[in-house]
Amino acid sequence: MKAETFYLCRLPWYGTAIVLPERDYEYMRLHERQLRVRDEENELILLAKGRERQMRLFYDLMYDKGPNNVS
């Protein structure tokens, strides 16, 4: 059984990053392609792709939510 691919992406319109499973990432890209007027400033930005655990760790590093973060 093949592990599902996950994508770490930046959402320019929110200024944050999210982790998406492959089916959701492909859906969002399809939606962007189908728009009549392309808005490059607000397109999803792919930062990394891999297994879910890797993407969650990258996400935590981006927002300093690692296990050693003491607030």
C-alpha positions in Angstrom: 0.0 0.0 0.0 1.4 3.4 -1.1 1.6 6.1 1.6 -0.5 9.2 0.7 1.3 12.3 -0.3 0.8 15.5 1.6 1.6 19.0 0.6 2.7 22.0 2.7 1.4 25.1 1.0 1.2 28.8 1.7 -2.1 30.6 1.3 -1.2 34.2 0.2 -4.7 35.5 1.0 -4.4 34.4 4.7 -0.6 34.7 5.0 -0.3 31.3 6.6 0.6 27.7 5.7 -1.5 24.6 5.7 -0.9 20.9 5.2 -3.2 19.3 2.6 -3.7 15.7 1.6 -3.2 15.0 -2.1 -6.9 14.9 -3.1 -7.5 18.4 -1.5 -4.3 19.8 -3.1 -5.3 18.5 -6.5 -8.9 20.0 -6.1 -7.5 23.4 -5.2 -5.1 23.3 -8.2 -8.0 22.3 -10.5 -10.1 25.2 -9.2 -7.3 27.6 -9.9 -7.0 26.3 -13.5 -10.7 26.7 -14.1 -10.9 30.4 -13.1 -11.7 32.7 -15.9 -9.3 35.4 -14.7 -6.1 34.0 -13.2 -5.0 35.7 -10.0 -1.3 34.9 -9.6 -1.0 36.9 -6.4 -3.5 34.6 -4.7 -2.5 31.2 -6.0 -1.5 28.4 -3.7 2.3 28.3 -3.2 3.8 24.8 -2.8 6.5 24.7 -0.2 7.1 21.0 0.2 5.6 17.6 -0.4 6.1 14.2 1.3 4.6 12.0 3.9 2.2 13.4 6.5 4.6 13.3 9.4 7.3 15.2 7.5 4.9 17.9 6.5 3.5 18.3 10.0 7.1 18.6 11.3 7.9 21.2 8.7 4.7 23.1 9.6 5.7 23.0 13.3 9.1 24.3 12.5 7.7 27.2 10.5 5.6 28.3 13.4 8.0 27.4 16.1 5.7 24.8 17.7 8.4 22.2 18.1 8.7 20.0 21.3 11.4 22.3 22.7 9.4 25.5 22.4 8.8 26.9 25.9 6.4 29.8 26.1 
